[in-house]
Amino acid sequence: MSLPTPLQAFSSVPKNWDHDDKDVPAQGEPMTGAQALIRSLEDLGVTQVFGVPGGAILPAYDAIDEQVRFNFTLTRHEQAAGHAAEGYAVSTGKVGVCLVTSGPGATNMVTPIADAMMDSVPLVVVTGQVGVDSIGTDAFQEADIVGITYPVAKHSYLVTKAQDIPRVMTEAYHIARSGRPGPVVVDLSKTAQNGKMLYSWPQEMILPGYNPVTRAHGHVLDDAARLLVQSHRPVLYVGGGAVRSDARRQVQELVRATGAPMVTTLPARGIVPDSDPAVLGMPGMHGTVAANGAIQHSDLLVAVGTRFDDRVTGSLEDFAPVARVIHIDIDPAEIGKNRQADVPIVGDVGQVLDDLIPALKAAQRTWGKPDLKPWWRLIDGWRHDYPTTFEPSPDGTLAPQWVVQTLSNKADPDTIWVSGVGQHQMWASQFIDFERTRSWVSSCGLGTMGYGLPAAIGTAIGTREEEDPRPVWLIDGDGSFQMTSEELATAGQAGLPIRIAILNNSVYGMVRQWQTLFYGSHYSQTNLEDGGAKPTDGNGIPDFVKLAEAYGCLGLRAFTQEQALEAIDKANAVTDRPVLIDFRVWKDAMVWPMVPAGASNDTIIYKPGVQPLAGIRPEQEQPEPHEQTGADRAAMASDAAGRMNK
């Protein structure tokens, strides 16, 4: 049987476990549990599995032969298998599947599981486990992976009988992709893998109490529509839940129906094309002035598939201080968790918007549309006066922002962009033009360094399944890249045409930025290249070109803009193997704008000495904000900045 998760999380399996399968069906195809696992994956329609073999999962690997109907990708580390499965899932909308061994193999999967949970990524993670008689004895490579992952997984199973495997896999796959997507752990004992069973398909699921709400109930749609027609400063605040729901069409229709400005959180980049004039960019710590200003001065915030993350809200009590809130989310636990909703709507984003938009149009026919022209004039003023920009590097090195912007300008419009975590991640969000949904793959909630390369591998494998594969560019930092750089072997062996741009500043860039701003420029343990080492020598970093070549990839390096342009063109032309470009960039470049952690978004720093929103509150606005000139706003910001400096 498969033990319920709560029991397994706090108790062990009895030593005198009953091995007899009393619920074996009367008919079916005889096979082992390991063979049933592989057959179940095939019958579920799984086309890609990532993993690394090991002792406790060997029976399952033994059942993988040349007739198997899915592709298997062998990574060099279990954590990379998890991130590759995430990249595959995010870019395709399918469920990512991993197959790893027990003990350290399973614990190496904890980070990807937690990462997937934070970003609502559907994964099924199958881990090996020691035999039933050895559970609880501290046997070799035994770990209570169900207990370990209990806080960071959507659901977990311990499977002890072969006959349970098809049903458990059916349930795990369903749970992972339904409701709010997330990771499901299936801990498969060696006893179950080696046991005999009778296989039949399809399987009936036993999931009492698991019925995710997909449609809004009661009068909430009418309440939301009424608030929208009464609002003169609305903002659509769209998060990753809209992407997971495949609600691009509905979100675009909501933008048109309301005429409201839209901001997108980091995982939602591209849900509406950046070229749409309604898109203000990303809000929060490194968001645009226009996005933060719009939220802070809004009278209505329509939160769509988002969770009011602290990197967006800053000081929660100062976030959108006068706005009423409509919150749409499929997870009822998110409603009211960080910000109280005036109209809480539990349901699938796509389904809710399909129902809300007709209600909104009916309300508009009854009460009319509000005049949003003054609101847009204020927002357009911010957008004009404080665009996303950067300064050239003072030491003649490449400006990392210029590199990212150039990559975007030269890339195929269908490119899928993947990033690691750090400054390069923020620059990618700021300077890449996202025109399609599922064009952005990054570790957003957990912020996992080392995510980039394996996620790019999974993304490239996912797009290879399409009739017209899309190009994949990875933007990474030298620090983040080194955490999983061994996966160049996986990419090279598979012949994946991943283009890798390393913004090499030879430091842990984002940590160094914080040390510069908040820790008196005390650069404790963030310099990866010591002293005055020559750029091509490197003490704390490898020669990335040689590293790429060692794995059979093409390695290039650029110090100047001319070299960078040539390298990018060469990389875009390669289609049979990975290409890595080592861009040498200024180590003291910073990500601007910035809101200090825990501060109000009103304190956003556009660049040193410039705080456009400081000292201006919604209730202090002019009755007709469009009459306020850019010079007026600059003067107010200058006065506010002067007060803060004092």
Secondary structure by P-SEA (a helix, b strand, c coil): ccccaaaaacccccccccccccccccccccccaaaaaaaaaaaacccbbbbcccccaaaaaaaccccccbbbbbcccaaaaaaaaaaaaaaccbbbbbbbbcaaaaaaaaaaaaaaaaabbbbbbbbbbcccccccccccccccccccccccccbbbbbccccaaaaaaaaaaaaaccccbbbbbbbcccccccbbbbbbccccccccccccccccccaaaaaaaaaaaaccbbbbbcccccccccaaaaaaaaaaaacbbbbbccccccccccccccccccccccccaaaaaaaaacccccccccccccccccccccccccccccccccccccccccccccccccccaaaaaaaaaaaaaaaaaacccccaaaaaaaaaaaaaaccccccccccccccaaaaaaaaaaaccccbbbbbcccaaaaaaacccccccccccccccccccccccaaaaaaaaaaaaaccbbbbbbbbbccccccccccaaaaaaaaccbbbbbbbccccaaaaaaaaaccccccccccccccccccccccccccaaaaaaaaacbbbbbbccaaaaaaaaaaaaacccbbbbbbcccccccccccccccccccccccccccccccccccccccccccccccaaaaaaaaaaaaaaaac
